[in-house]
Each structure stands twice: as C-alpha cells, then as structure tokens.
Amino acid sequence: MKLYFYIIDRFKDLELKCIAIEAVERPRSYKLQKYAPGLYKIVINKDEIGITLGWHHDIVILTEQDAEKAKEIFINRIREEINKHKKEIERYEKEIDTINSL
C-alpha cells in the first residue's frame, strides 16, 4: 500500500508537495520502504495518520491521496496556534493592566 506525505515548505512560498511512499501495513503501524523527507523514521504509528508531524508541524500523512484534506489539517493546526497565542496576549495585557493599577 502507499502512504501519502503532504509537506508544506514554509521556507519556499508555502509550496505543498505530495510524496507517495510504499509501506507495509502492520496491526498498529506502517513500515515505510524508504525514509520520508523531513521525517527521520521508518515506522509510522497508525495514530500519526491525519495529524501534523515534524519539528515545524509541516508534514501530514494520509492513507489516500487527498490534498484538500491535508490542507484542512494544516489550516486547523494553524488556527489552534493562533488561538493559543491570542490567549497568551490576553494574559500579558491583563498583567500590564494589573501593573498599571498598582
């Protein structure tokens, strides 16, 4: 079977690449026939399918070729990061208000 690796190159105009790699399915994982770019392991756990992976969360692995689904996963991850940072900003603004009221 094939696993489809969707990779966003954040250092080159946000290009989305799809690379298909042959894999052997196991009960809880897939064993790749070769290394995937940016992911330095040969065994992929089944719970890693459909989530962002990699140091910069720039890799999504799917069991079928579906660029739209990969884009949706990347967008959801970015929205989560935005919300996290908004909460941090709110916390810092409250600290500023507290310090100013002293």
N, C-alpha and C positions, 0 to 999 in steps of 0.2 A: 504494500500500500504506500501511498505518498502522504507526507505532511507538507503543508504549505506555510512557509515562513514569510510573513509580511514584515518588512523592515522599513522604518522611516529614517531617512538620512537627514538628521537635523542640522548637519553641517554643510549641506548642499541643497539649498532651496526647498527643503522638505519633500524630497522625492520619495515616493512609495514604491518599493520593489517587492516582487513576489518570487520566491525561490522554492521550487518543489524538490524535496529530498526523499528518497526511498527509505522506508522504515519497516521494521518487523514489529508487529503488534504482539505485546505480551499481556498478561492479565491486568497489570496495574501500570504499565508503561509502554513506551515505544523505543526501540533501539534503532538509532539512525545508522545508515550505511556509510555516512561521512559526516564530518563536522559542519554545522551551520555557521554562516558568517556572523560574528558578534556574539555567539553563544558557544562557550567552550566546554561543552559536554556532549556525550554521545547518547545518553539515556534521558528521555523526556517523560516525566510522570504525566499520567492522564489528567491530573488536576491542574496541570500547567497549560492545557489546551484552552484557548479562548480568553486568556488574560495577558496583560502586558508583562514582558520579561526584559531582562537585560539591565545593565547599570543605569541607563537613561530611560528605561521603560519604552524602548524603541523597537521591540520585537513582539509580534503576535503570531502564535502558531494555531493553525486550523487544520481540520481533517479533510476539508473540502475547499476548493478554490472559490473564495467569496471576498472580493476586495471591499465591497460595501460593508460587510460585517466587520472586517478588520478596521476600516475607517471609524465605524461606530464605537468599537472598543477603544481605539486611540482617543477619540473625542471624549468619551466618558471618563477616561483616566485624566485627561487634561482638565475637565470640569471639576473632578474631585480635587485636583491640586489647586485650582483657582479658589474653590470653597474653603480649603484648608488655609490658604494664605489670607483670605478675607477675614476669617476668624482670628488669625494672628494679628492682623492690622487692627481689628476692633479691640482686641485685648491691649495692644500698645496705646491706642487712643484713650482707653479708659485709664491706663497708668498715667498718661500725660495729664488728663483731667484731674486725677487724684493728686498728683504732684502740684499742679497749679492751684488747687484748693487748699493746700497746706498753709 
